[in-house]
Amino acid sequence: MNWKKIRWQLRYYAQYFPFTLNTLLCAVMAFVAFRLLYKQGPEKDEVSPLQPFILLMGKMVLWFLVGLIAVSVLSTIFTWLYFLWLKKKNNTKLQVNFTTESKDGKKNKLFLNALIEGVRRPLLGFVKGRLVYDDYEMTDKFSMLSNKRKERSIWRAAISGRSRMQLPDIKEYQLKGGFVYFEDMLHLFSLAVPQPVGGQFYQPPVLRNEEEREVYPKRTETLDVRIDQMRRVEGEYLNYKDFEAGDDVRRIVWKVYARNRELVVRVPEMFEPYASHLYFYASFHAAVKAQWLGEGYLKEMLNYYKNNVWTVYDTLSKKEWEMRYVPDQSFTVPEHLSQADRTARIISNSDWHSDKSLSQYFNARHGAVVCISSFTDPEELRNMLDQCNGSTVVYFIKCSQVFKHIVAWNWLKRLIFLPPKDRLNRLRTRWVFSPIRFQVQKREKEIEEILSKSSVIVGVL
């Protein structure tokens, strides 16, 4: 068992510890107040006539606060015991579901909806929850402050809460359990009850500002949409055959001859003024060292890549033809989801891999748009571009842009203010000196040079 797993387990079992930092602070303040009000020093010659009155008022305030806190703590303990009884008798438990919402069509936001039936909230207290996912990772605490009434009744049937979920990575998470906490008004005690929560949820990609480019489909499956330009739909020049007597020498593919010393010719082309489906590709192939895949740098660059891939897809899906996203990894996705939701789920679940290279993945006959990353193999990119024509759109997503920031200002904040809590800002402060940075930027320059010499339409994000 490594130290990381031990630390995760210690944090998990620490949820059962009822005391908080506020408990210590309030105990110190109560001790100081008691000393000031009840432990007076030796009498002095001159005593202010207002001193007894001030001491009396201070004692009244102290005991009023003690009584108020006592009521809150006792009601917290009572509602905690009542929930334990409900759990044993009626199997009452925390119920959660997740929804994805878009605001103004610009961003996908993940929301958590939580519900507990029959439970009571403490007087002047709170009921909160927390989910455990993957390997003992935990979400932030979320509050359940809303009441759900019985039909035609003023009595409460359940308490519920809704909160925004912000997790570090765009991917699918596995729920391993959860906790319900009963806390008093000052958060002196946090009484936890474990919950058998299961299932999975995923953090969706978000939309970024994107420059729209002219793209036309290459595949005709139905004759519903007529396009302005004639498009190849069968027998494209990408289909080669051996050179035979009588073939037009102008159709000889000299690039293939230079590489293999074999004479091949392009198959005659057929044109169709209709097109129905735009095939969209996004390669997650990463030609990098295996030990890099677990680095935080590549995780943040993966999130950046997913957001840009989803933005390109969303922009093109607003056209009149139907989008078809072709993944380079296999996933099981619910059939009832819409095409856009299925694509968002697949993009979220995708990860860097080394199995299927770009030339094996991209079908130049059908593919109209392909997204590549900073980790694309330059040689594979050359092979793919040899098969593409001027109508293919290639979006090059420079993943190193996720760490772009004002270095001096970031370091100044790090020195003067608190250190950054989220992983991205922590990595930004170290990116300048990272050995990965030099190799990634070198690869990006090489890819840009290759794309500049090709005939395809290029977009750099």
SVG drawing of the C-alpha trace seen along z (x, -y; Angstrom):
<svg xmlns="http://www.w3.org/2000/svg" viewBox="-54 -56 67 59">
<polyline fill="none" stroke="black" stroke-width="0.4" points="0.0,0.0 1.6,-3.3 1.5,-6.5 -1.0,-8.1 -3.6,-5.4 -2.9,-5.6 -3.5,-9.4 -6.8,-8.9 -8.0,-6.3 -7.1,-8.5 -9.1,-11.4 -12.0,-9.0 -12.2,-7.7 -11.6,-11.2 -15.1,-12.0 -16.4,-10.1 -14.5,-12.4 -17.2,-14.7 -15.1,-17.7 -13.9,-20.6 -11.5,-23.5 -14.4,-25.6 -14.7,-23.4 -11.2,-24.4 -11.6,-28.1 -14.9,-28.3 -13.4,-26.5 -10.6,-29.0 -12.9,-31.9 -15.2,-30.5 -12.2,-30.1 -11.0,-33.7 -14.6,-35.1 -14.9,-33.1 -11.6,-34.4 -12.5,-38.0 -16.0,-37.8 -15.5,-35.5 -11.8,-35.6 -11.2,-39.1 -7.8,-40.3 -7.1,-42.0 -9.3,-45.0 -7.9,-48.3 -8.3,-51.6 -10.5,-53.1 -13.2,-51.1 -15.4,-52.4 -19.1,-52.6 -20.0,-51.1 -17.8,-48.0 -20.4,-45.9 -23.0,-46.7 -20.6,-45.9 -19.7,-42.6 -23.4,-41.7 -24.2,-42.5 -21.2,-40.4 -22.4,-37.4 -25.9,-37.7 -24.6,-37.7 -22.3,-34.8 -25.0,-32.6 -27.4,-33.6 -24.9,-32.4 -24.1,-29.3 -27.8,-28.4 -28.3,-29.1 -25.4,-27.0 -26.5,-24.2 -30.0,-24.2 -28.4,-23.9 -26.0,-21.2 -28.7,-19.1 -31.1,-19.4 -28.2,-18.3 -27.6,-15.2 -31.3,-14.5 -31.8,-14.8 -28.7,-12.7 -30.1,-9.9 -33.5,-10.2 -31.9,-9.8 -30.0,-6.7 -33.4,-5.3 -35.0,-6.0 -32.1,-4.4 -32.4,-1.2 -36.2,-1.1 -37.1,-2.4 -33.7,-2.2 -33.8,-5.9 -30.8,-7.1 -29.3,-9.9 -30.7,-10.0 -28.7,-11.9 -29.0,-12.5 -27.1,-14.7 -28.3,-17.1 -26.3,-19.0 -27.6,-22.4 -26.4,-25.1 -26.6,-28.8 -27.2,-30.9 -26.0,-27.9 -22.4,-28.6 -21.4,-26.2 -22.4,-22.8 -22.7,-22.9 -23.1,-19.9 -25.5,-20.1 -26.1,-17.7 -29.7,-17.2 -29.8,-15.6 -32.8,-14.4 -33.4,-12.7 -36.9,-11.6 -38.3,-12.0 -35.3,-13.6 -35.4,-16.6 -33.0,-19.5 -31.5,-20.7 -32.8,-23.9 -30.3,-26.6 -28.3,-23.8 -27.6,-22.3 -27.7,-19.1 -25.0,-18.6 -23.8,-15.8 -20.6,-14.7 -20.0,-12.1 -17.1,-9.6 -15.9,-8.7 -13.2,-6.7 -10.4,-6.0 -11.5,-7.7 -11.7,-11.0 -14.4,-13.3 -16.5,-16.2 -16.9,-19.4 -19.8,-19.4 -23.1,-20.5 -26.1,-21.8 -29.6,-20.6 -31.7,-23.7 -34.9,-23.2 -38.1,-21.6 -40.2,-19.2 -43.8,-19.3 -46.4,-16.5 -49.2,-17.0 -51.9,-19.3 -50.1,-19.5 -47.8,-21.9 -45.7,-19.1 -42.3,-18.4 -41.8,-15.2 -38.1,-15.5 -35.2,-18.0 -33.3,-18.6 -30.5,-20.6 -29.1,-21.6 -25.5,-22.6 -23.0,-23.1 -20.4,-20.3 -16.9,-21.4 -14.5,-18.5 -10.9,-18.5 -11.2,-16.4 -13.6,-16.0 -14.4,-12.3 -16.8,-9.8 -16.7,-9.2 -17.7,-6.2 -19.6,-6.8 -18.3,-4.7 -20.5,-6.1 -21.3,-9.2 -21.9,-10.9 -24.7,-12.9 -23.6,-15.4 -25.6,-17.0 -24.0,-20.2 -24.9,-22.9 -25.1,-26.6 -21.4,-27.2 -20.2,-24.0 -18.8,-22.8 -19.9,-19.2 -20.2,-17.4 -21.9,-14.0 -21.5,-11.8 -23.6,-9.0 -22.3,-6.8 -24.5,-6.4 -24.6,-3.5 -24.6,-5.7 -23.6,-4.1 -23.6,-4.7 -21.7,-7.0 -21.8,-10.5 -19.6,-12.5 -18.3,-16.0 -19.2,-17.3 -16.9,-19.4 -17.6,-23.2 -17.8,-25.4 -15.0,-27.9 -15.1,-30.7 -14.4,-29.3 -13.8,-30.8 -16.3,-29.2 -14.8,-27.7 -16.5,-26.6 -16.9,-22.8 -18.8,-20.5 -19.7,-16.9 -18.1,-14.2 -20.6,-11.4 -24.0,-11.0 -26.5,-8.7 -29.7,-10.5 -30.6,-13.1 -32.2,-15.5 -29.7,-18.4 -28.4,-19.9 -24.9,-21.6 -23.4,-24.4 -20.4,-22.5 -20.2,-19.1 -18.7,-16.6 -17.0,-13.3 -19.1,-10.6 -17.8,-7.3 -14.7,-6.1 -12.7,-9.1 -9.1,-9.6 -8.1,-8.1 -9.0,-4.7 -5.9,-3.5 -5.3,-0.6 -2.3,0.8 -1.3,-0.9 -2.5,0.9 -2.1,0.4 -4.6,-2.3 -4.7,-4.1 -4.3,-7.9 -0.7,-8.6 -2.0,-11.9 -3.7,-9.9 -0.4,-8.2 0.2,-8.9 3.9,-9.9 4.1,-10.2 3.3,-6.5 5.8,-5.7 8.5,-7.7 7.8,-5.8 7.2,-2.3 8.4,-2.2 5.0,-1.1 2.9,-2.6 -0.7,-3.2 -3.4,-5.4 -6.4,-7.1 -9.8,-5.6 -12.0,-7.8 -14.1,-10.1 -17.9,-10.4 -19.6,-13.7 -22.9,-14.2 -24.6,-17.6 -26.1,-16.2 -24.5,-15.5 -26.2,-14.4 -23.6,-13.6 -20.5,-15.4 -18.1,-12.9 -16.2,-14.4 -12.9,-12.8 -10.9,-13.7 -7.7,-11.8 -6.7,-11.1 -3.6,-9.3 -0.5,-10.5 2.9,-9.6 4.7,-10.4 6.5,-8.6 4.3,-6.2 5.2,-7.8 3.9,-11.1 0.3,-9.9 -0.1,-10.0 1.3,-13.5 -0.9,-16.3 0.3,-18.3 -1.2,-15.8 -4.5,-15.7 -5.0,-19.4 -4.0,-19.4 -6.6,-16.6 -9.3,-18.7 -8.3,-21.6 -8.3,-19.3 -11.8,-17.9 -13.3,-21.4 -12.0,-22.5 -13.1,-19.3 -16.6,-19.7 -16.6,-23.4 -15.7,-22.5 -18.4,-19.8 -21.1,-22.0 -20.3,-24.8 -20.5,-22.5 -23.6,-20.7 -25.6,-23.9 -25.3,-23.4 -28.1,-22.0 -26.6,-18.5 -26.3,-15.8 -23.1,-15.3 -21.5,-11.9 -18.8,-11.7 -16.4,-8.8 -14.6,-8.0 -11.2,-6.3 -12.0,-4.4 -14.9,-2.0 -17.5,-3.0 -20.9,-1.8 -23.3,-4.8 -27.0,-4.7 -29.1,-4.4 -31.8,-6.8 -29.4,-9.8 -29.5,-12.3 -26.7,-12.5 -25.2,-15.5 -25.5,-14.0 -23.9,-10.8 -21.0,-12.7 -20.5,-14.8 -20.4,-11.6 -17.9,-9.9 -15.6,-12.9 -15.7,-13.2 -14.8,-9.5 -12.0,-9.6 -8.4,-9.5 -4.9,-9.7 -3.9,-6.4 -1.3,-4.7 -3.4,-2.0 -4.8,-3.5 -2.6,-5.9 -3.9,-8.8 -3.5,-7.2 -5.3,-4.1 -8.1,-6.1 -8.9,-8.8 -10.8,-7.9 -10.0,-10.5 -12.8,-9.3 -15.5,-10.2 -13.9,-12.5 -14.5,-16.2 -13.1,-17.4 -10.4,-16.0 -9.0,-17.4 -5.4,-16.7 -3.5,-17.5 0.1,-18.5 0.9,-14.8 0.2,-13.7 3.0,-11.8 4.4,-14.1 5.1,-11.1 1.5,-9.8 0.3,-13.3 2.3,-13.4 0.8,-10.0 -2.7,-11.2 -2.3,-14.5 -1.0,-12.7 -4.5,-11.2 -6.5,-14.4 -7.6,-17.0 -8.3,-20.7 -11.8,-20.2 -10.6,-18.5 -10.5,-20.8 -7.8,-20.0 -8.1,-21.7 -4.8,-21.7 -5.4,-22.2 -2.2,-23.4 -2.6,-21.9 0.2,-23.9 -2.1,-27.0 -3.9,-25.8 -0.9,-26.9 -0.7,-30.3 -0.6,-33.1 1.3,-36.1 4.2,-34.6 5.3,-37.6 1.8,-38.2 1.2,-34.5 4.5,-34.3 3.6,-37.6 0.3,-36.2 2.1,-33.0 4.5,-35.0 2.1,-37.5 -1.2,-35.7 -2.1,-32.1 -0.8,-29.4 -3.3,-28.2 -5.6,-25.4 -6.6,-24.1 -4.3,-21.8 -4.2,-24.0 -2.9,-27.1 -0.4,-25.1 0.9,-23.6 1.0,-27.0 3.6,-28.2 5.8,-25.2 5.2,-25.0 8.0,-27.4 10.6,-25.1 9.0,-21.8 11.0,-19.5 7.7,-18.5 7.2,-22.1 10.2,-22.2 9.3,-18.9 5.7,-19.7 6.4,-23.1 9.0,-21.6 6.4,-19.1 3.8,-21.8 6.2,-23.8 6.9,-20.7 3.2,-20.0 2.5,-23.6 5.3,-23.4 3.8,-20.2 0.3,-21.7 1.5,-24.9 2.9,-22.9 -0.3,-20.8 -3.3,-21.6 -5.9,-21.1 -7.8,-23.9 -6.1,-24.5 -7.4,-25.9 -5.1,-26.4 -6.8,-26.6"/>
</svg>
